[in-house]
Amino acid sequence: MAALINGGVLKNCVQMGKYFVKGLEALKKRVSFMREVRGKGLLLGVELSIDGGKIAEACMQEGLLLNCTASKVLRFAPPLTITKKEIDRGLAILETVLAHQ
């Protein structure tokens, strides 16, 4: 537990969670079928107005690991040590996949 607190992992989780939400919200402005971005820290979900199963599969084929719950919510649960560079890469993959829907 001390390693999480003293090692900066929790601080990173908070900072990167905010950064990830900001990126998802920016993407939401450009994608009409993205309804809502929600979550806390790095456990995030994006509610869609369309089925997300094929989107999740396409993202995974491109290297972005996520899943789809309730058929319309893309769920992200990255490692607590994720970096901005990794988030940017994931957002780029997501945007490319969403552009083909």
C-alpha positions, -999 to +999 in steps of 0.1 A: +000+000+000+028+024+008+043+019-026+010+031-042+010+062-021+047+070-017+056+058-052+034+083-069+011+057-084-021+072-070-010+107-080-004+094-115-038+077-115-056+110-107-036+131-132-038+106-160-075+100-153-082+137-158-060+137-190-078+107-204-113+122-196-103+154-213-092+135-244-124+114-245-145+145-240-128+162-270-134+131-291-171+131-280-175+166-295-165+151-329-183+117-327-221+121-329-229+086-313-208+092-282-233+100-255-214+103-222-180+099-207-181+087-171-160+071-144-134+079-117-097+079-119-086+056-147-117+033-146-137+050-174-166+043-196-180+058-228-217+053-234-226+051-271-259+053-289-249+024-311-237-012-303-202-011-291-192-048-295-177-044-329-160-012-319-143-030-290-132-058-312-118-034-338-099-015-311-084-047-297-073-057-332-054-024-334-038-028-300-062-010-277-074-033-249-109-025-237-143-042-234-179-034-241-205-037-213-243-035-215-238-036-253-233+002-255-206+011-230-169+010-239-150+003-206-114+014-201-093+000-172-057+008-180-028+002-156-024+029-129+011+036-143-001+046-178+016+076-194+003+105-215+020+090-245+001+057-240-032+075-235-026+095-267-019+063-286-051+047-273-072+078-281-058+078-317-067+041-321-102+048-307-107+078-330-096+058-361-120+030-352-149+053-345-143+072-378-151+039-396-185+034-380 
